[in-house]
């Protein structure tokens, strides 16, 4: 390393959130999922992370880190990042030789159930591997390694490094799936789904009362746990089949069942808890009623929070505008993030 002229620099990556269609809920060991999952990679819901870095010749026992989120020092966030960086030193030993100054911001409210950990940890992983690339004069970033690093920070982040559609978790009938990293999975899918919209209804922009980390832990003793893990395997097989055939009705039925199952598992935890709000329920009823009345394939899903993702094909944009006008009064400050399936992380120069 002493002969390498690159001793400092700056990197910036924008990485999107993703929305799981088949959810993973429950984990074990070193951030491994108890069931496989599949997600759309988004476009406009993202984290942008910039790192000014310096290479230190002598490895440091403590991580040299300065962290700001949305232009403010956030000690709790900084400590979480420091613990994460220390935890990956066995597979990313370069971290002990780096002094990092990190600035990060989101295009959406953090900790409100829009997978901010997925976008933030995947952005951080891309930055770290870009630093490694610069120091070692490599051409490209290994996305599989990026998925591993992102996963160790947040399980769902493993999927955000890939474009359009990604699967994470071992499934016996799906080739190349792994517990360690996600894989891209859009090449065999009908183009109809690769141009899908995902409009995010911000029912609440407040921080969740129960974190996803705590929610995953409560799955360890959930009486419906094993039944759920089996269901997820079956749903993954079925939704891939539907997406390959262009079968929107079957796709939508699975996606909505997955969303409701996720929140039912929360209510069946010990202790039980509730993340949906009254306006969440009201919005779901309006969506289902509008779909039935207008015969338009528009569906909902939820992550671990109260906010609704409105899923529909591109050619129904105009019809869904009418639906969104009915839903907007239910949103915090009328906020709806118009998003769609995206192409994964982008380097910002």
N, C-alpha and C positions, 0 to 999 in steps of 0.2 A: 504493500500500500504506500510505502514511503516514496516510491518512484512515480506515483500517480499525481499529476498536477491538480486534479480536482479535489480541493479541500473544503469548499463551501459553495453554496448556491441557493436557489429558491425554486420551489415547485408549487404548482397549483392545479388541483383537479376538482372537477364538478362531477359528483356521482348521484344518480337518482335513487329515490325510494323504489320500492316494488310493492305490488299488492298480491298477496297469496290467494290463489283460487282454491287450492286444497291446502289447508293450514297445517303448520307443525305446531303442536302445543304439548309441551313436556320434553325434557331433555335429561341427559345423563353424562357422567364423565366430563371430558374436556369439551364442552359445548357440542355434544352429539345429539341429533334429534331422535325422539322415540318413534317418529313416523316420517315418511318422505313427504315432500311438499312441492308444489309448482306455482310459479308466479309470473305475472306480467311485470316486466321492467317498465317503469314510468319515464316521463320526459321532463315535466315542469316542476314536479315536487322533488327537490334536490338539496344536497348539501355541497357547498363550495368550501374547500379547505386549502389554505396556503401555508406552506412551511418554509421558513428561512432556516437553513441548516449549516452546521459547521462540523467538519471531521476533527475528532480529537485523537491524537496518536495513542495515548494511554487509555485502555478501557476503564470506564467509570462504574463503580458499584451502584450508585444512585443515578437515575435517569435525569439528565439535564434538560429541563422542560419549562417553557413559559407558554401559557395557553390563554387565549381569549375567545369568547363566543359572542358573536354579534357585537364586537367592539368593546366588550366588557370582560373584566377578569371574573372567572367563575371557578372558585376554589374547588367546589364539589366535582365539577366536570373535569378539572385539571387532575384531581386525585384519581378519578376513574381512568383517565387516559394514561396516567403514570403507572397505575397497576397493570393496565393492559400491556403497555410497552415492556414492562419488566417480565410479564408472563410469556412473552413471545421470544425472549432472548435465546432460548434453546434452538428455535428454528430460524430466527433472524438475529444472529449474534452481532451484526453490525450496529444494532441499536445501542450497545454499550459504548460505542465510539462516536456517538452523535450528540450534538447540542442542538435542541430544536426550539424554535419559536413558532407556535401554531396559531393561526387566525382562522376561524370557521364561522359560517353563517348558513342559515336555512332559507329556503323560499317559502316555508310554511311553518306553522306553530310546532315547536318541539314538544315531545312527551305528551302528545294529545291523541295518539293512536294512529299516526300516519307513518309508522316505521321510520322515525327519525334516526334510530340507531342503525338501521340498514343503510341509509344514505351516508350517515356520518362515518361509520366504521369502514365502509367500502371506499369512501373518499380518502380516508386516512391510509388504508392499505395501499391504494394506488400511489399516493404520495411517497410512502416509504419505499415501495419497489422502484419508483422513479428515481429516488435518491440513490438506491443501490445500483440502478442501471447507469447513472451518471458516474458514480465512483469507479465502477468496474468496466466502464466503456462498453456496455452492452447495447444492442440495437433496440430490443423490444422488451416489454413487460410480459411476464408469464402470467396469463389470466388465471390459470389453475392455482398457482401459488398465491395470487391476489385473493382468490376465493377462500383459500385456507386461512390466510392472515385475517381477512374480514370476518370469517366465521368465528374465529377465536375472540373477537370483540363483540359480535352479535350474530347469532345463528342466521337470521334472515339476511344479513349483509352478504353472506356467501353468494346469494343469487343476484345481487345488484351489479356485480361486475360484468354481467353478460347482457347482450342485447335481447330485447323483445320478450323472450320466454326462457325460464330456467327451472331446472329440477334439482333439488337438494335432498339427499337421503337415499339409502339403499332400497331398491325395489327389484325383486328377483326377476321380473319380466321386462325390465327396462335396461337396456345395455348401457354400460359405463357409469351407472349411478354409483354414488359413493357417500359415505357418512362424512368424509373429510372435506369435500368440496362440492360445489354445485357444477352442473354442466349446462351448456346452452342447448335449447331444445325447440327450435322454431322451424327447422328445415322441412320437416314432414307435415307441418301444420297448414291448414287451409289459410290462404292469404286474407280471407275475411277477418280472422282473429288478429292478424298482425297489424291491422289498421284500426283496432278497437279504440274507443274513447273511454276514459275513466275520469269522470267529473267528481271531484271530492267535495262533499257537502260538509262544511265545518259546523257541525251541530254545536260543538263546544271547543273553544280554543284554550281551555284551562288544562293544567297538568292533570294526568290521570291520578285517581285516588290509590290505585294499586298498580305497581309497575309490572311490565311484562316479565321481568326476571322473577318477581315474587309469584306471578301467575303460573309460570312454568313449574316452579318448585311445588306448588300446590297440586300439580298433576300426579305427584308421586303416590299420593294416597287417595286419589279420586276413585270412587267405586266403579265408575264407568270408563276408567282409563283404557283397559285392554280392548274393550269393545270399540272405543274410539280409534285406537291405533289400527285395528283391523279394518274399520270403516274407511280410514284415510287411504290405506293401500288399495281398497276396492274403488274408491272414488277417483284415485289417480289414474288407474287403468281406464275407468269409464270416461273421464274427462278428456284424456288423450284421444281415445277413440272418437269422441264427439267432435273434437277440434280437427282431427284429420278428415272427418267426413263433412265438415261444415255444418254440423247439427247444432244450431244455436239454442234450440229449446232444451235439449238434453244438457248442454253446457250450462245454461242459466239455472236449471233445476238443481244441478250439483253445487254450483257456486253459492246459491242462496241457502241450501241445506248446510253447507260448510260454515257459512257465517253464523247461522242460528245455532248450530252445534257448538261452535267455539264459545258463544256466550252462555249456552246451557251448561257447559262444563264449568264455567266460572261460578254459576249459580249452584252447582252441585259440589263445589269444593268445600273443604273444611279448614278455615271458616269460609262460608259462601260470600260472594261479593258481586256487585252489579256495576258494570261500566256504561251500559246504554242509558240514555236519558229519555224522558217522555217524548221529546221531539224526534228522537231516533225512531221510536215505535210509530209515531204519527207519519213520519216520512216513508217508512216501509209500507204502511197501509196505502198511502197515496201512490207510490210507485207500482205496487201490485194492482191496484184498481185501474190506474192509467194504462198499464200493459194489457189488461183484460178488455177494457173498453175500446182501445184504439188498435188492438192487435199489433203492437209494436214490441220488438224484442229488446226491451230495456230491463236490466236486472240490477240487483244491489248486492254488495258484499260489505263486510265490516272487518277491520283488524281489531286488535285488542284495545278498543276505545269506542266512543259514542259516534264517531264520524262515519258517514256513509260514502261508499264508492259506487257511483252510478256507471254501469257498464253497458255499452251498446256499440253496434257497428257504425262506421263512418257515415254511411248513406242515410242514417236517421237523425243527423245533427239538427235539422230544422224542426222535426217533430218533437225532439227531446227539449228544445228551447221552451216549448209550451209547458212541459212537465217541470222544468227547472224554475219557471216563473211561479209555479205553485209551491215549490219546495223552498225557495229562497227565504221567505219569511220565517222558516223554522231554523235558519242558520244564524250563527253568531255574527252580528253586524252584516247579515246578508251575504256572507262570504262563501263562494263556491270557486274552487280551483279547477279550471278547465285543463284536464290533462289527457294523455293518451299513451299508447304503447310507444316506447322509446328505444334508443340505440345504445344505451349503456353509458359508462363514464366518458368524460371528455377532458382532455388536457387544456387548461387555460393559459395562454401565453401572456 
